[in-house]
């Protein structure tokens, strides 16, 4: 396994593990890498340092690692609260978002709040058709291994 330091086009830094260097390249070329903060698929390797184990003295004196699962800023906390509210008060329809939104708009499906995923061209078409849709400031929760 290889751990790469990555950076998106918006300047967000993050790390990810890959089976091989070729696995990273294959995912990158296919557009399957995305920034966990903003969702940008413009991802590149960032400057990396080798993983060298510190001496026992240095290890004992090192500060505790930050909790990366906790929001780092007020903005991240507000986005997390928005995500919780949306997930609690709407149905996730996944990749069927465009079809389900059109069916609700046409009265063919029961009216309810939904959220899901749509390709940019699908979202643009729905807006042009007058459907009340808006992008969300976070990526959908996905089960990852």
N, C-alpha and C positions, 0 to 999 in steps of 0.2 A: 504494500500500500504506500502511496505517495501523498503527502500533504502539501498542497500548494497555497500560497498566499495569493489571493485574487483581488482585483480592483475593477469596479464597473466604470462606465463612461461618466457617471455623475460623481465619481471620486470616493464611493463607499468601499472600504476594505473589508474583506472577510476571508475565511479559510474553508477549504473543502478537501476531502480525501478522494483519491482515484486509485483504481487497481493498478494502472500503468500510465506512463506518459502518453502512450498512444490512445488510451481510453479518454484522457483529458482532451486530446486533439479531436477525437471522433465526436465527443459531445459538444465541443466548442464549434466545430464546423457545421454540425447539425442544428445549432441554435438552441441546444437543450440546457445551457448554463444560464442562470439568471441571478441577479443580485437579490439577496433576501430582504434588503431594505426597500429598494425602489422597483424591483422587477425588471430592470434593464437587462437586455441580453447582450449588450456590448461589454463583454467580460474579457479581461486579459490577466496574465500572470503579473504579480507585483514582485518587488524586490524581496528576496527571501534570504534568511540566514540559516546556516546548518543547525540542526538540533544537536547541541552539545550539552551533555549532562553537567550541571555545576558541581563544584566540590560540596562536601557535606556542610562546611561552614557557611558557604554562600547560600545553600539551599535552606538552612535553618534561619538565616537572616532575611530571606526573600519575603516581600509582602504577599499577603494572600491574594489569590487570583480573583478578579471581579466576577460577580454573578452575571453571566451573559444572557440569562433568560429573563432578567429583570429589565424593565424599560430604562434606557440610559438618559432620557430627557423628558421634559414635560410633553413635548410633541409626541414622542413614542407612547407615553402613557395615554394621551388623548386618542391616538389611533387605536391602541389596544382596547380602550373603552368603547370606541365606535364599532370595532370588530365584534366585541361581545354583544352589543346591542343589536347589530344586524343579524348575527347568527341566532340570537334568541328570538327575534321577532320576524324572521322570514324563512322561507324554505330554500335550501340549496338545491338547484336543479342541474348543476354541473355544466357540461358542454352542451346541454339542450336549452341553454338560456335563451337564445334567439327564437327558437321555435316556440318555447313556452311563453315568452313575452308576447309574441305575435298572437298566440292562441288566446291569451288573457285579454289582450287589447281588442280582439275581434269578438269576444264574448263566447268563444268556443271552449274555454276552460274557466273554472271558478276563479273569481278575482281574489288575489292574495298577494302579499309581498314576497318577492323572490329575489335571489341573487345567484350568480353563477358565472360562467366563463363564456366569452365570445371573442372571435377573431376581430382585429381592428376593422376589417372591411364589413363584417357583420354588424358591429356596433355603429359604424358610420351609416349603413343602410337603415338601421332601426331609427336613428335620429332623423334621417331624411324622411322617413315614413311618418314621423310625428309621435313615435312611441316615447313615453317618459322614462328614459334610461340615463344612467350616469355611471362613470367609472368609479371604482372603489380604490382608496389609497393603500391597499394591501393585497397580497397574493392569497389565493385560497389555501386553506389548511390541507395539506396532503400528507398521507402516510408515507414516510420514507424509512428506508432501512438503514 
